[in-house]
Amino acid sequence: MLNHFILASAGTAGVGMLVYLVIIGLVFYFILIRPQRKEQKRVRMMLSEMQVGDCVVTSGGFYGVLIDIADDTVIVEFGNNKNCRIPMQKSSIVQVEKAEENMPQEEEKETKKDTKKDNK
């Protein structure tokens, strides 16, 4: 009788251990793996949607404007100096700001300022 009890409790402990391992696996998935995949997907989308004229920030912290885009490299112009164009890997770009988003807002602000000046 004691042998049956020992065997039954050993089987139950194995199932309990398996349940704990599954729970730990799910926690690792939702805390580590899933957010990392979302971030990788966001970066891939950002790099694939880049266009010439977009403002970018490199991994070194430099701000520039995209001049040319190839398969895995881009040419970035830094500052107002037209001679400062540097080819770099797409993977070194950490942030992209679309050029179209800034231009209409700035033009609207300038036209509002001009109209206010004209009215005075």
N, C-alpha and C positions, 0 to 999 in steps of 0.2 A: 504494500500500500504506500509506503514511504517513497519507493522508487517511482511510482506513478505521479506522485505529488512533485517530486524533484524534476521529472521530465516535463511535466505540464508547466511548471514555473519557468524552466529554462526556455521553453518555446515562447512564452509570453514575454520574457525579457528580450528575446531576439526581435520580436515584433515591435516592442517599445523602442528599442535602439534604432530600428529602421525608421520609425516614425520621427524620432528626433533628428536623424540624418536628413530626412526629406525636409523637415522644417528648416534646418540650418541651410540646406541647399536653396530653398526658396528665399530665405532672408538674404543670402549672398546675391542671388539673381536680382532681386528688387532693389538692393542697396548699391551694388557694385556694377553688375553687368549691364542692366537695362539703362541706367543713366549714361554710361559710357557709350553705348550704341546710339542713343539719342544725340549725344554731342557729336559723334563721328558723322552721323547723318546730316546734322546741321552744318558742319564744316564742309562736307562734300557739296551740299546744295549751295552754300555761300561761294565756294570756289568755282562751281559750274555756272553760276549766274553772273560772274564778273564780266564787265564790258569795258571797252576802251573809254577812258575819261572818268572812271570811278576813282574816288579817293580811297586809299588803302592805308592800313597801319601794318608795318612789318613786325616780326617777332623781336627785332632789336629796338622797337619803339619809334621808328622813323615814319613820318607821314609823307605820302607821295601820291602821284596820279599815274594811273595805268596808261602806258603809251602803246604797248603791243602785247598780245597774248598768243602764246604758242601752246603746244600740247601740255607740257609740264613746266614751262618757264614763262615768265612775264618780264617786260621791261618797264621799270618804274622811274618816273622823273621826280626828283626831289627838289623842292624849292622853286624859285622863279628862274633859276639858271637852266637854260635849255641844254647846256653841255653836261649836266649831271644826270645822266640816264644810266641806270644800273640794271643789268639782267639778273634775275633771281628765280629761285624755285617757287612754284605756287604754294608749296607747303609752308613757306616762310611768311605768308600773309595770314594775319590773325583776325583782321577786321576789315570789312568793306562797307563803304558808305556810297550809295548810289548818287551819281551826279545829277540826275533828274529831280531828285527830292529837294535838293538845296536851291537849284536855280530858280524855279518859279516863285518860291517864297522870297528870295532876295530881290527878284525883279518886282514883285508886288510891293515890297517895302519901299523900294526906290521910287516906284511910280506914285505911291501914296505920299512920300515926302515931296516929290516934285509937284504934285497937285496942290499940296498944302502951301508950298512956297509960291506957286502961281496965283493962288487965291488971295494971298496977302498983298 
